[in-house]
Amino acid sequence: MHDIPPGDLLVLDELPAPPKQEWEPFSTMELREALDAWSGLSAPGPDHITWRYLKRVIDANGVEDLLVSLANSLP
């Protein structure tokens, strides 16, 4: 391991750029099918957001379409 002084961000200049990955557009139906496949009883991940909560947010008026539009607009 390198002896890097704390706060020395120049080491980041040496990191290669990650390869670009294509993002396949998806539909609201695909989002809904993916969410329906998961139980509302599963444990939350590191972000502490449960599937049950995510499903409730997406069920709010217009959020589902907005989320899909936002995801599909990513480069």
Beta strands, then each sheet from edge to edge (+ up, - down):
end
